[in-house]
């Protein structure tokens, strides 16, 4: 079964760690350049002072940049999330939203940099906003990209 953006959004929303953390994937764009994720702050996802738990905000941003890059580059590349940073700006309440964007041009540039098996580490940034549009947190995620060894070996350009 081919994974479509809609199926992946539904699957990620129903995946136990997201489901029980109040995280809902609203959409992946048809061209895999954008994703929208929400965190519903409730009894299970808030902290002692009744604002969004920082771990939930970090979790809501964890895999989405790497997924967008992976789907744009295809099966010939190893892509994974290596680390993240989060700066909490104000208390998060209600429904929080994060938008992820990896333009096609950036994916093409990453493909070129990873050509021949080169290791590429790329930082991506987004913000988490509340329902009023105020920034609750600033997030940076680092993504690792490398052309698979079988591809570089077949081409004779293994580094």
N, C-alpha and C positions, 0 to 999 in steps of 0.2 A: 504494500500500500504506500503510495507516494504521500509524503508529508506536505500538506498545504499550509499556508499561513493561518488559515482559520482553524484547522485541526490542531496545529501546534499551540495556538492561543487557548483553545479549549483544554487540551491536554495539560498544558502548564498550569492552568487555573485549577484543574482537578487533581494535580499532583499533590500528594499529601503534605509535603512541607509548605507549599504555597496555600493550599486550601485551608489548613489549620492555622496559618499565620495571617489570614485576612488579605492575602495577595491575590489579585485578579488581573490576568493579562487581557486587556480590552481588545488589542488587535496587533497583528503584524501586517505591514503593508504587503500588497501583492508582489512587489519587486524586492522585498526583504531589505528595504532601506530604513524603515521606521518601525518602532514598537511603542505601545502605550501600556503602562502598568499602573495599577492602583493598589493602595493599601488602605483598607478599611480599619480605622482605629476603633477598637471595641474592648470589651472586658478581657479578651485573650491577648490582645496585641498592644496594650498600653502598659506603661510602667507604674511605679509607685505613686507618682504625682499625676496620673491619669492623662498623660500625653503619650505620643507614639514611642514605643520601645525602639531604641537605636538599632538593635539587632534586626528587627523587622524591616526598618528602613534600609539597612544594608542588604538584607536578603532580597528586597524588592528590586534591587539594582544589580544583583550578582551576575546572572548569565546572559543578559540581553544584548550587550554589545558583542560578545563573542558569538552569539547565535546569529546576529545580523551579518557579521563578517563571514562566518562559516557558510551560511546559505548563499551568500554572494560569490564566494570563492569556489565553492564546490568541493567534491570529494578528494581532490588531489592535494589538499592542504590539511595540516594539523593546526587546529585553532582552539585555544582554551584561555580561560580567564586566569591570570596569575596573581593579581593582588588588587586591592582597592583601598581608597581613602574616602572618608566622609567627614565633612565639617558641618556640625549642627548649628544652624543659624537662629532658629526660634522654635518653640514647642509646636509639635504637630498634633492637630486634632481633626476629627472628622475623616474625610476621604482625602488621602494624599495621592498625588499623581507624579509619575516620572515619564518623560518622553525621551526616547533613544533614537538617534539618527546617525546613520553611516551612509553618506552619499556614495553613489556609484563610482564617482571619480576617486574618492578616497580608497574604496575597495580595489579599484584597478591599480592604484599606486602601491597599495600593500601587496598585491599579487606580483607586481614588478619587483619590488624590494625583496620578496621571498623567493623569487625565481632562482633556481639552481641550488636550493636547499639552505639559503641564508636564513638565520634566525632573526625575526623581527619582533620587537616589543613596541607596542603603540598604546599611548594613553588616550582615553576617551573621557569626555566630561558631560555631565548632565546636572540638572537640579531637580529637587523634589519640591513640589508646590502644594499648598493647601487649596481649598475650594475658592478662596478669595484671590488666588493667584500669587500669594506671597511665598517667597522662597523659605522653605523650612530647613533644607540641607543642600549642600553642594557636594557632588560625588564625582570621584575620578576612579576609573577602572582601567587596569593594564591588561592588554590582550597579547598573547603570544601567537605568532603566525610563522609557519614553516612549510615549504613544499615537502610532500612526503618523499621519503628516500627512494621508494620504488619508482617514482616519477623522475627524479633527478638521475637515478641510475639508468633508467631506460633511455634517457636523453644523453647520457654520458657526461653530465655536468655536475656530478656529485662533489660537494665541497668537503 
